[in-house]
């Protein structure tokens, strides 16, 4: 059974939190520009981060899962050309 009064109170609080935090969230993410990929390894790392695969790998294999070495190897084998 839904409680309309409780739901209204939750919605009001949600709106308040959005107003309070909107400025800080915009400031935090406005300065963060994605770094350009040097090669295939960087691109794969970004995809794995966005999909959550990197998090799962670190949990399963530990902090030193070999991801950085793999990334550097792929970057050296398949580098992207600099745009001029």
N, C-alpha and C positions, 0 to 999 in steps of 0.2 A: 504494500500500500504506500503510495507516495504522499508525502507531506508537503503541500504547496507552500506553506510558510517557511519551512526549512529550505526548500529548494530556492525560494526567493532570497533568503538570507545568504545562501551559498553563492548565488549569482552576484549579489551586491558585493560580497567580499572579493570575489574573483575580479570584478571590474575595478575595485579599489587597488588590488595588487597589481593589475595591469598598468593602471595609471601611475602608481608609485615606482614601478620598475621599468617602465617603457624607456625613459630617458637613459638610464644606466645601461640597459641592454643595447640600445641603439648606439651609444658611444662605444661600448665594448666591441661590437661587431663591425662598426664603421671603419675602424682602423685596421682591422685584420683583412689583409689582401692575400689571396692565395698565391703561394710561391709558384713560379713556373716550373714545370717538370723538366729535369735535365735529360731524362730518358724513360724507357719503358718501366724500369723499376719504380720510379717516382709515381708514375701513373697507376701502376698496380697497387702501390701502397695507398694512394688516395681512394681507390675503389674499395679496397679491403677495409679502410677506416670507415667509409660511409656505410658499408653494408654490415659492419660489425664482425667481419671475419677476423680482423686483426685482434680484436678483444678476445675472441674465442681461442685463437691460436696462443695468445699470451697466457690465458688461463690454463690451457691444456699442456703447453710445452714450457711454461715458465717465462720470465722476463727476457731471457736470452734465447729466443726461439730461432735465431738465425735470420730474422727478417731483414736486419740492416745489411748483413753480408750479401744476402740474396738480392736486395735492392741495388746495392753498389755493383754487383756482378752484372745484373741486367742493364743497368745504366751504361756500363762500359761496353757491353755487347751491342746494345741498341740505343745509341745516343740520339737525341733530337738535335737538329741543326739550329743554330742561333738565327733568329730573324733579325735582319738589319734593315 
